[in-house]
Amino acid sequence: MLIYKFVNKTQQELEAMFGLTDWRETKFYQEVKEETKLETIPRLLKFGLSIEQIAQALELDVKQVRQVIEKQGEEGTGSNS
């Protein structure tokens, strides 16, 4: 919630305001980092990388990569049966 209240502040300013010693240790940062990795999977797949290569590049489990790809496939086909 605080991040949205201070959209014009830099990372360094927020760290100073809230006494954060390492921004990367916050749950918010970790969640955003994970979401970014997951959103990158379809793009890497389009470049021709294998599931294993994507998992290694993004430091994810192969299972996670497969789940994202399967979910994307389901969303792309729709559910008009």
Order of alpha helices (4+ residues) and beta strands (2+ residues): alpha-alpha-alpha-alpha-alpha
